[in-house]
Amino acid sequence: MFQIPRMVCGTTLLSGCAALLYMGALFFVVLVSVLASSPKRRKDARATLGILVRRRTR
């Protein structure tokens, strides 16, 4: 019974770290899609961004 609070804390911390990592990747792709000098690189970054934030139908 004493392990449950420690597990919840660890799970919350791990989930938060994963969310920050994902947001960092999204931020980097957005920067590349806006600031890249070549049109091909901007197009590739926008396609990658579309894949990362794609919504699934329910």
PyMOL commands that set and color helices and strands:
alter all, ss='L'
color gray80, all
select helices_A, chain A and resi 3-35+39-52
alter helices_A, ss='H'
color red, helices_A
deselect
rebuild
show_as cartoon
